[in-house]
Amino acid sequence: MGVEIERKFLVNGTDWKIEAKGLFYQQGYLNSDPERTVRIRRAEDKGYITIKGKSAGASRLEYEYEIALHDALELLNHLCEKPIIEKTRYRIAYDGLVWEVDEFHGENAGLVVAEVELLDEQQEVTLPPWVGLEVTTDAKYYNSNLFKHPFSQWGPSPA
């Protein structure tokens, strides 16, 4: 059984970008039910299918498999719910952990979140100086909700 333990935060400023190199991602959902999501992702020249269970705190079941890029693009274009989420993902090492910072585009432009995967929910984490408000349990920040309720349609940001 695969379990993902992940904390998510809003990002402040742009200092995190100084030495970061990003990869372009597209992702869509075959199923966006909160009980079980099925995601198709294109990460540059690779394709993936990911099945995730319902979140319980910072944990949830997760299974991810690489698929042919051609298949991923076909699924994104023809079977995934629209619109497709587009973002640039940056991987940044900080204090022994790798942070993934997602800078969203399109209707979610202006939203920047950082995620860090942990070994267990009680693992101590030193937050980088550019990390702001924790939004781990706030469902509106889940990618599976961002295509239904994009950031551009929200009110003023809490950050």
C-alpha positions, 0 to 999 in steps of 0.5 A: 500500500502506498501512503503519501504524507505531505504538508502544503503551504502558501509561498511568500515572495520570489526569493525561492526562485533564485536558484530553482529550475522548473519543469512544465506540468499539465494535469487533468482528472479522470475522476475528481471525487474526494474519496478517490481521484484519478489524475493524468499528468504530463511532466515535460516528456513523461506521462503518469497516472496517479490514483489517490485516496481521501485525505486524512490530515496530511496522509492519503493512499497514493499509487503512481505509475509512468505511462507513455507520453502519447497516452497521457496526452490523449487522455488529457485532451480527450477524457480528462475533465476540463480545464487542464491545470498547468503549472511549473514545478520547482524542486528545492532542497532545504534542511535535508528535505526536498520542497516542491514549489508549484507556480500555477498558470492560466486561471490559477495564475498568482497561486504559488504553493510549496509541498514537502513529503514526509516519512510520518505526520509527526516529522519535524520540519524546518520551514524555509523563509519563503514558506507562509500559511499552512494549507495542508487540510484546506481542500480548496488548495487541492489540485483536484479542486483548482480546475473546478474553482480556480484561484482567479475566482477566489476573493482576497488572498489570506497571505 
